[in-house]
């Protein structure tokens, strides 16, 4: 399961890898309560680096409750 979950990310060289990983996780959990419990027990560990958001002057932050939000990077302006 960790290998499949690690593929649920954006990849410029393989743009469909995330979709395939999500489909594999769905199939892995369908009618398998033990696998569903593994997924349900996962906890957020932090925020991964996101080059695309950074280039737009944005960042994802995690608060003390484990909730994520999107905000402008402090001290930067983005002009369109």
N, C-alpha and C positions, 0 to 999 in steps of 0.2 A: 504494500500500500504506500509506503513512503516514496518509492520510486515513481509511482503513478502521480501522487500528489505533487512531487517536485516538477513534473512536466506541465502542470496547470499554470503556465505563465506565457507571456508574449515572447515570441522568437522570430526575429526578422528572417532567418534562414528557413524556417519551417512555420509559416503563419497559421497552420491548422493544428499544431501540436496541442495547443490549449483545448481546443474543441474535442480532439481525440481523447485527451486525458479526462475531461469532464464526462464524456460518454463512457469511458472505462470505469470511472468511479461510480457512475450510475449503475452500470451493469454489475460491478463488484458488490454494491450494496443492496440491489434488488432482491428482496426476499431472504436477506442474510442479516439477521438481527445483530450478530456479533460484529460484523463489519459496520453496520449502522452505528453501533455503540462507539466504535473507534472514532468515527467521524464526529459524532456528537460530543465526544470527550476532548476534542482538540481545542486548544487555547491559543489566542493570538500571541505571537512572540515579538512583534514589532513591525516596522514598516520597511519594505524592501526599497532599494534605490530604483527610481523611475526616471530614466534619462529624458523621455518625452515630456513628462510633466515639468521637470527641471528646466528644459529649454523654453517652456511656456511661462516660466516664472512662478510655478505652482509647486506645492508639496502636499503630501499626505501626512497627517499627524494622528497619533493615537493618544487619547486622553487616559486618565487614571482608571476609567471604567472599562477600558478595552475597546472603546468605540472609535471609529476612524472618521476623519473629516478632511476635506480638501480646502486649502487656503493659499493665498498669495504668499510667496516667500518674503520674509521680512527684509526691508531695505531694497526691494527690487520693484521696478515698474515694468509692465509689458505693454508695448504699443502695437496696435494693429493697423 
